[in-house]
Amino acid sequence: MASPLYDRAEKTETLADERPAPAKKRSWGFHLIVDCSGCNRKADNPTDVRAFFRALIRELDMKELTPLVMRRVSGEEGRGISAMQMITTSSITYHEDDDKMAVYLDVFSCKTFKPETALALIRSTFEPKRLAHKFLFRDAGKHG
């Protein structure tokens, strides 16, 4: 498998061997996948993570469906914060790794949104040294 593509001007990488697919006129949903490392300490602070979720939902013009669920994980499989927010159009998940100060974020919504908005908020909040992302257009196609 080829290494991820790197765009030096944007300081971001795609998470696949190809550039993201062009926008479809009609997609069932939109899925932003973000991997970043070398983040600041806000990535591991529950108060800051909670504030990030509130800002992300506001900036993307989404609506909360349930309260944010956040837990600190500490065990053989790793240490860090995991969080999930159901929104009226799907969900946002967050996983943070203390050792690498890495954040893994997924935003999935059937409502359109601009991935650049989320990426800008991630950069300004967590200041990652490396950020890779992929934006998918979800569509299962027609059935029976």
Stockholm file with secondary structure:
# STOCKHOLM 1.0

chainA/1-144         MASPLYDRAEKTETLADERPAPAKKRSWGFHLIVDCSGCNRKADNPTDVRAFFRALIRELDMKELTPLVMRRVSGEEGRGISAMQMITTSSITYHEDDDKMAVYLDVFSCKTFKPETALALIRSTFEPKRLAHKFLFRDAGKHG
#=GR chainA/1-144 SS CCCCCEETTTTEEESSSSCCCCCCSSCSEEEEEEEEESCCGGGGCHHHHHHHHHHHHHHTTCCBSSCCEEEEEEETTEEEEEEEEEETTEEEEEEEETTTTEEEEEEEESSCCCHHHHHHHHHHHHCCSEEEEEEEEECCCCCC
#=GC SS_cons         CCCCCEETTTTEEESSSSCCCCCCSSCSEEEEEEEEESCCGGGGCHHHHHHHHHHHHHHTTCCBSSCCEEEEEEETTEEEEEEEEEETTEEEEEEEETTTTEEEEEEEESSCCCHHHHHHHHHHHHCCSEEEEEEEEECCCCCC
//
